[in-house]
Amino acid sequence: MGRKSLSPTTLLFPTPVVLVTCVDGKGKPNIITLAWAGVVNSEPPMIGISIRPERYSHGCIKGTMEFVVNLPSEEMVRGVDACGVVSGRETDKFDLTGWKAVPAEKVKAPLIDECPVQMECKVKQIISLGSHDLFLGEIIALHVKEEVQKERGQIDIPKALPLAYCPGAREYWSLGKPLGHYGFTKGKP
Ligand SMILES: Cc1cc2nc3c(=O)[nH]c(=O)nc-3n(C[C@H](O)[C@H](O)[C@H](O)COP(=O)(O)O)c2cc1C
């Protein structure tokens, strides 16, 4: 089969798709859908999120230097898309989705109650990259719903039902079946 060269672009797939919550100067909460998000450090635990300066959430996060990364599950996909196509400048996205905002422990931005996992973050650094600004956030509080936890604090994936995004196809996907656990090949040629 042949191979075609395309102009360089960010064709890394799948990516996570996350719901980031923040508050504006008046304390009003907002939600932004982000695919440019990932783990950037383990100790201290840190996450990077890239946001275009024109997004309403960009100013909110820059103003408070705080945000919450909420991980949606499959059944939230319609709301995930909606929070990525309308702006908090005109629309209250908690009203729009019907999701419940619950107070966080350490930051002003709320948690989205329906999400199985929430990470409260403090911004440590902002790096302008071009189209996007990269916010590097330290995770200062972590919440996991009891029903998606297995013993020893591990996540029960069939219960959490994570959602992925595939930029090359512009599609949301659910995960398929598990293929092995970390290190399952060790000592087994
Ligand atoms: C699947 C998906 C992924 C997105 N990822 C990003 C992203 O990583 N960075 C970004 O700046 N905008 C991203 N967007 C666009 C914003 O979510 C969108 O512009 C949103 O309406 C901005 O909301 P706000 O103005 O309330 O902040 C994404 C949208 C979708 C649907």
The ligand as a MOL file (V3000), in Angstrom:
LIG
                    3D

  0  0  0     0  0            999 V3000
M  V30 BEGIN CTAB
M  V30 COUNTS 31 33 0 0 0
M  V30 BEGIN ATOM
M  V30 1 C -13.7310 18.0160 20.7850 0
M  V30 2 C -13.2900 19.4550 20.9740 0
M  V30 3 C -12.0100 19.7210 21.4110 0
M  V30 4 C -11.5780 21.0530 21.6020 0
M  V30 5 N -10.3130 21.2750 22.0380 0
M  V30 6 C -9.8830 22.5480 22.2290 0
M  V30 7 C -8.5720 22.7930 22.7420 0
M  V30 8 O -7.8120 21.8800 23.0700 0
M  V30 9 N -8.2080 24.1020 22.9120 0
M  V30 10 C -9.0380 25.1530 22.6140 0
M  V30 11 O -8.6350 26.3200 22.7710 0
M  V30 12 N -10.2940 24.9310 22.1440 0
M  V30 13 C -10.7410 23.6680 21.9720 0
M  V30 14 N -12.0100 23.4270 21.5320 0
M  V30 15 C -12.8980 24.5630 21.2290 0
M  V30 16 C -13.5610 25.1570 22.4920 0
M  V30 17 O -14.0830 24.1340 23.3190 0
M  V30 18 C -14.7070 26.0860 22.0510 0
M  V30 19 O -14.1970 27.1450 21.2830 0
M  V30 20 C -15.5570 26.6170 23.1950 0
M  V30 21 O -16.7650 27.0870 22.6670 0
M  V30 22 C -14.8800 27.7230 23.9740 0
M  V30 23 O -15.6820 28.0370 25.0720 0
M  V30 24 P -15.5270 29.3670 25.9370 0
M  V30 25 O -15.5560 30.5360 24.9550 0
M  V30 26 O -16.7150 29.3380 26.8580 0
M  V30 27 O -14.2300 29.2920 26.6650 0
M  V30 28 C -12.4640 22.1180 21.3420 0
M  V30 29 C -13.7780 21.8330 20.9180 0
M  V30 30 C -14.1970 20.5240 20.7420 0
M  V30 31 C -15.6030 20.2370 20.2940 0
M  V30 END ATOM
M  V30 BEGIN BOND
M  V30 1 1 1 2
M  V30 2 1 2 3
M  V30 3 2 2 30
M  V30 4 2 3 4
M  V30 5 1 4 5
M  V30 6 1 4 28
M  V30 7 2 5 6
M  V30 8 1 6 7
M  V30 9 1 6 13
M  V30 10 2 7 8
M  V30 11 1 7 9
M  V30 12 1 9 10
M  V30 13 2 10 11
M  V30 14 1 10 12
M  V30 15 2 12 13
M  V30 16 1 13 14
M  V30 17 1 14 15
M  V30 18 1 14 28
M  V30 19 1 15 16
M  V30 20 1 16 17
M  V30 21 1 16 18
M  V30 22 1 18 19
M  V30 23 1 18 20
M  V30 24 1 20 21
M  V30 25 1 20 22
M  V30 26 1 22 23
M  V30 27 1 23 24
M  V30 28 2 24 25
M  V30 29 1 24 26
M  V30 30 1 24 27
M  V30 31 2 28 29
M  V30 32 1 29 30
M  V30 33 1 30 31
M  V30 END BOND
M  V30 END CTAB
M  END
